[in-house]
Amino acid sequence: MGRRSVRKEEGRFVIEGANLLEEALHAQVPIEAVYVDAGWAASRGRHQAGAAGGATGDETGRSSPDRTGLDDDDTDLPARPERDDRLNLLIDGCFDAGARIFELEEGVLARVAGTVTPQPVMAVVRMPVHTMADIQARQPQLVVVCVDVRDPGNAGTVVRSAWAAGADAVVCCEGTVDMWNPKAVRSSAGAVLHVPVVAAPAPAAALEEIGRWGLHRWGTVSEGGEDYAAADLTQPCAFVLGNEAAGLPLDELQGGLDGLVSIPMAGGAESLNVGMAAAVLCFEAVRQRRLGGPAVPVHGAGTPPALGTS
């Protein structure tokens, strides 16, 4: 499932590590199969005989469901025994939720994993499917739109930022990286399992539909846009983020945007990456809605960044 076409055809994708496995359980998305490194299983005395699971795997039974946390970054993990107990409880929870559990020969996960430091667990999860009609039915107040966002790490961060700010959806127009790309999933920290992610048609068509929902469509630009802190973001709105290098194709989006917004920068940096820009804008909308309106703009040194650039 390393290729986008295969993920789309199968309607499934792969998650790596205990943190994402926990998020899948929390989100109650169907977990079809969990693959555990036999070295880890043997170290915990958990290797159990079971039905044959193929040349490199055995299926095993589990019990005692629970939901506990585990960070995928080894530098932040607790001591090994506690870490293993937590992972074992997560695997038990997956089994009780209906997943098949396979123990793979030691080293197999390391060869197929996409992480620099391979995790002892990997799972195949059914892809949540959302449509534009589903989002409209939610009467959305805050939506993030990605137009030709190509980097999976940036894309995942956009979804993570949107989820953290309570956005109703992330709409991915044609040309945007697959949000179920393993790197995008990891960068989202599991947010793709919680906030609705919609694959949309061409940007102009998607923005036209979003406009019919009554959302104010803010295009992000490097300069010439309204100061984000002075713009009125209390009304239902959508932030439209462009390509990391080229920004938004404004000529193609004529009529699809209701305004332009920029983030002034007082320092010497030229830009924010698209994930950081999404976070700044979404949380400004949250702040304004909490306090009842935009702030008085502060004019500092520097020029507005090229939003959506790395």
Secondary structure per residue as TSV (DSSP state, phi and psi in degrees):
chain	resnum	aa	ss	phi	psi
A	1	M	-	360.0	25.7
A	2	G	-	-76.7	-15.1
A	3	R	S	-104.3	143.8
A	4	R	H	-59.4	-41.7
A	5	S	H	-62.0	-37.7
A	6	V	H	-70.2	-43.9
A	7	R	H	-59.2	-42.6
A	8	K	H	-65.7	-42.6
A	9	E	H	-66.6	-42.2
A	10	E	H	-81.7	-23.6
A	11	G	T	69.5	29.3
A	12	R	E	-140.3	157.8
A	13	F	E	-146.9	171.6
A	14	V	E	-108.9	137.9
A	15	I	E	-118.9	147.2
A	16	E	E	-123.6	135.4
A	17	G	S	96.0	158.2
A	18	A	H	-69.7	-33.6
A	19	N	H	-62.1	-47.5
A	20	L	H	-68.5	-34.3
A	21	L	H	-62.7	-41.0
A	22	E	H	-64.1	-42.1
A	23	E	H	-63.5	-36.8
A	24	A	H	-63.5	-39.9
A	25	L	H	-65.5	-43.8
A	26	H	H	-62.2	-40.7
A	27	A	H	-77.7	-9.8
A	28	Q	T	58.6	35.4
A	29	V	-	-82.2	147.6
A	30	P	-	-65.0	121.3
A	31	I	E	-100.4	114.4
A	32	E	E	-87.0	-38.1
A	33	A	E	-151.9	143.2
A	34	V	E	-122.5	132.9
A	35	Y	E	-115.8	123.6
A	36	V	E	-116.1	137.7
A	37	D	E	-68.3	126.4
A	38	A	H	-63.6	-27.4
A	39	G	H	-62.9	-42.5
A	40	W	H	-65.8	-44.3
A	41	A	H	-61.5	-42.2
A	42	A	H	-66.6	-37.4
A	43	S	H	-65.1	-23.7
A	44	R	T	-100.0	2.6
A	45	G	T	68.2	30.5
A	46	R	-	-107.1	0.8
A	47	H	-	-68.6	116.4
A	48	Q	-	-122.7	144.4
A	49	A	-	-70.9	147.5
A	50	G	-	-160.7	-170.2
A	51	A	S	-66.0	144.7
A	52	A	B	-60.7	135.2
A	53	G	-	-117.1	22.8
A	54	G	S	114.8	-179.2
A	55	A	T	-65.6	-26.6
A	56	T	T	-120.8	13.9
A	57	G	E	-149.6	149.3
A	58	D	E	-122.5	138.0
A	59	E	E	-86.9	139.9
A	60	T	E	-133.9	161.9
A	61	G	-	-97.0	155.9
A	62	R	-	-140.7	167.6
A	63	S	-	-153.8	-175.5
A	64	S	-	57.6	75.0
A	65	P	-	-68.9	152.3
A	66	D	-	-163.8	168.9
A	67	R	-	-129.8	109.9
A	68	T	-	-134.4	158.9
A	69	G	-	-94.1	154.6
A	70	L	-	-159.0	121.4
A	71	D	-	-80.3	137.6
A	72	D	S	-75.4	-10.8
A	73	D	-	-86.1	114.3
A	74	D	G	-58.3	-26.8
A	75	T	G	-69.1	-17.9
A	76	D	G	-107.0	4.6
A	77	L	-	-80.6	150.1
A	78	P	-	-72.4	-176.6
A	79	A	-	-57.9	152.5
A	80	R	H	-53.8	-47.9
A	81	P	H	-58.7	-44.7
A	82	E	H	-64.4	-40.6
A	83	R	H	-61.0	-45.2
A	84	D	H	-65.7	-37.6
A	85	D	H	-62.7	-41.0
A	86	R	H	-65.5	-44.3
A	87	L	H	-63.1	-39.4
A	88	N	H	-62.9	-38.1
A	89	L	H	-67.2	-36.9
A	90	L	H	-63.4	-43.5
A	91	I	H	-64.3	-39.7
A	92	D	H	-59.8	-42.5
A	93	G	H	-62.3	-38.8
A	94	C	H	-64.0	-41.1
A	95	F	H	-62.2	-45.1
A	96	D	H	-68.9	-20.7
A	97	A	T	-84.5	-1.9
A	98	G	T	108.1	3.1
A	99	A	-	-78.6	149.2
A	100	R	E	-88.3	136.2
A	101	I	E	-110.5	127.1
A	102	F	E	-122.8	136.8
A	103	E	E	-101.3	120.5
A	104	L	E	-97.2	151.8
A	105	E	-	-54.4	143.9
A	106	E	T	-55.9	130.8
A	107	G	T	97.7	-16.8
A	108	V	H	-65.4	-46.6
A	109	L	H	-62.0	-37.2
A	110	A	H	-62.5	-32.0
A	111	R	H	-77.2	-28.2
A	112	V	H	-104.3	-12.0
A	113	A	-	-69.6	152.2
A	114	G	-	-96.7	-1.9
A	115	T	S	-92.1	153.7
A	116	V	S	-65.4	-44.2
A	117	T	S	-104.9	100.5
A	118	P	-	-57.8	140.2
A	119	Q	-	-90.9	156.4
A	120	P	S	-80.4	4.0
A	121	V	E	-145.0	144.1
A	122	M	E	-144.0	150.1
A	123	A	E	-141.6	153.0
A	124	V	E	-103.2	123.5
A	125	V	E	-122.2	142.3
A	126	R	E	-73.9	134.9
A	127	M	-	-72.7	124.6
A	128	P	-	-64.0	137.2
A	129	V	-	-116.9	123.7
A	130	H	-	-131.0	148.8
A	131	T	-	-119.3	168.0
A	132	M	H	-60.7	-35.9
A	133	A	H	-64.3	-36.7
A	134	D	H	-61.7	-43.0
A	135	I	H	-66.7	-42.4
A	136	Q	H	-59.0	-39.6
A	137	A	H	-65.0	-21.4
A	138	R	T	-79.2	-4.3
A	139	Q	-	50.5	63.3
A	140	P	-	-64.1	145.2
A	141	Q	S	-109.0	-24.0
A	142	L	E	-148.4	121.2
A	143	V	E	-131.2	144.5
A	144	V	E	-112.5	131.9
A	145	V	E	-116.8	128.2
A	146	C	E	-105.1	124.2
A	147	V	S	-116.7	106.5
A	148	D	S	61.6	36.8
A	149	V	-	-81.4	115.3
A	150	R	-	-99.0	-29.8
A	151	D	-	-81.4	123.1
A	152	P	H	-64.7	-32.0
A	153	G	H	-65.8	-44.4
A	154	N	H	-63.5	-43.0
A	155	A	H	-61.6	-43.3
A	156	G	H	-62.6	-38.3
A	157	T	H	-66.8	-35.5
A	158	V	H	-59.0	-47.1
A	159	V	H	-65.1	-41.1
A	160	R	H	-61.7	-43.1
A	161	S	H	-64.3	-42.7
A	162	A	H	-62.5	-43.6
A	163	W	H	-63.7	-45.0
A	164	A	H	-61.2	-35.2
A	165	A	T	-85.7	-3.3
A	166	G	T	82.0	24.2
A	167	A	-	-63.7	152.8
A	168	D	S	-82.7	-23.5
A	169	A	E	-170.9	159.8
A	170	V	E	-120.1	121.7
A	171	V	E	-103.2	122.6
A	172	C	E	-107.8	108.4
A	173	C	-	-80.3	165.3
A	174	E	T	-50.8	137.7
A	175	G	T	99.8	-18.2
A	176	T	S	-80.7	144.6
A	177	V	-	-58.0	152.5
A	178	D	-	-65.3	121.9
A	179	M	T	-69.8	-9.2
A	180	W	T	-98.9	7.6
A	181	N	S	-57.7	135.7
A	182	P	H	-52.8	-39.6
A	183	K	H	-68.9	-38.0
A	184	A	H	-64.7	-42.0
A	185	V	H	-61.9	-45.7
A	186	R	H	-63.7	-43.0
A	187	S	H	-65.5	-27.3
A	188	S	T	-76.5	-10.3
A	189	A	T	55.1	33.6
A	190	G	T	89.8	-0.3
A	191	A	G	-62.0	-30.0
A	192	V	G	-62.7	-17.1
A	193	L	G	-87.4	-10.0
A	194	H	T	-114.8	-48.4
A	195	V	S	-89.7	135.0
A	196	P	-	-61.2	127.5
A	197	V	E	-113.0	124.4
A	198	V	E	-117.3	129.7
A	199	A	E	-85.5	118.1
A	200	A	-	-111.4	168.1
A	201	P	S	-77.0	-155.3
A	202	A	-	-55.2	146.1
A	203	P	H	-53.1	-43.0
A	204	A	H	-60.2	-43.0
A	205	A	H	-67.7	-40.7
A	206	A	H	-64.3	-43.5
A	207	L	H	-68.4	-34.4
A	208	E	H	-61.2	-43.5
A	209	E	H	-66.6	-42.8
A	210	I	H	-61.7	-36.2
A	211	G	H	-62.4	-35.3
A	212	R	H	-67.5	-20.3
A	213	W	T	-77.2	-10.7
A	214	G	T	93.6	12.8
A	215	L	-	-87.5	140.9
A	216	H	E	-80.1	123.6
A	217	R	E	-98.6	107.6
A	218	W	E	-96.2	117.6
A	219	G	E	-86.8	137.4
A	220	T	E	-93.1	128.6
A	221	V	-	-133.2	161.3
A	222	S	S	-71.0	-39.5
A	223	E	S	-155.0	158.2
A	224	G	S	93.7	-8.4
A	225	G	S	-86.8	166.6
A	226	E	E	-69.3	141.4
A	227	D	E	-55.7	126.7
A	228	Y	T	-60.4	-29.3
A	229	A	T	-79.0	-19.1
A	230	A	T	-96.9	-20.0
A	231	A	S	-68.1	145.3
A	232	D	-	-83.2	104.6
A	233	L	-	-106.5	14.9
A	234	T	S	-76.8	-22.6
A	235	Q	S	-80.6	158.2
A	236	P	-	-55.4	132.5
A	237	C	E	-150.2	166.3
A	238	A	E	-129.1	132.6
A	239	F	E	-97.6	125.4
A	240	V	E	-106.3	112.9
A	241	L	E	-103.9	138.7
A	242	G	-	-104.4	-172.6
A	243	N	B	-60.0	145.8
A	244	E	T	-57.3	-36.1
A	245	A	T	-101.1	-42.2
A	246	A	T	-97.3	-13.9
A	247	G	B	74.3	-157.3
A	248	L	-	-83.6	141.2
A	249	P	-	-81.7	80.3
A	250	L	G	-59.6	-34.6
A	251	D	G	-61.7	-33.4
A	252	E	G	-81.6	-17.2
A	253	L	G	-106.3	16.7
A	254	Q	T	-55.1	128.8
A	255	G	T	87.0	-11.9
A	256	G	S	-99.5	-1.7
A	257	L	-	-124.7	143.0
A	258	D	S	-100.6	-11.4
A	259	G	E	-176.5	167.1
A	260	L	E	-121.3	144.2
A	261	V	E	-135.2	144.5
A	262	S	E	-131.4	158.5
A	263	I	-	-111.0	104.0
A	264	P	-	-63.0	145.0
A	265	M	-	-120.5	125.8
A	266	A	S	-84.7	-20.6
A	267	G	S	-90.5	-164.8
A	268	G	S	-94.4	-4.5
A	269	A	-	-66.4	145.8
A	270	E	-	-82.4	-28.4
A	271	S	-	-158.7	166.7
A	272	L	-	-109.0	147.8
A	273	N	-	-74.1	165.8
A	274	V	H	-64.0	-31.7
A	275	G	H	-67.7	-42.1
A	276	M	H	-66.7	-40.1
A	277	A	H	-60.6	-41.7
A	278	A	H	-60.8	-42.3
A	279	A	H	-63.4	-47.0
A	280	V	H	-58.8	-48.2
A	281	L	H	-68.1	-45.2
A	282	C	H	-63.3	-42.4
A	283	F	H	-75.5	-24.0
A	284	E	H	-67.2	-39.8
A	285	A	H	-61.7	-42.4
A	286	V	H	-62.0	-44.6
A	287	R	H	-61.3	-46.3
A	288	Q	H	-62.7	-39.8
A	289	R	H	-71.0	-27.6
A	290	R	H	-75.6	-37.7
A	291	L	H	-100.7	-10.7
A	292	G	T	97.3	13.3
A	293	G	S	160.8	171.1
A	294	P	-	-71.3	160.1
A	295	A	-	-85.0	164.8
A	296	V	-	-72.4	127.4
A	297	P	-	-63.4	142.0
A	298	V	-	-109.3	121.5
A	299	H	-	-93.8	108.1
A	300	G	-	-109.0	-178.5
A	301	A	S	-72.2	161.8
A	302	G	S	95.1	176.3
A	303	T	-	-118.3	159.8
A	304	P	-	-59.7	145.9
A	305	P	-	-77.0	162.6
A	306	A	-	-82.7	94.1
A	307	L	T	-59.9	137.8
A	308	G	T	85.3	17.5
A	309	T	-	-110.4	155.2
A	310	S	-	-89.9	360.0
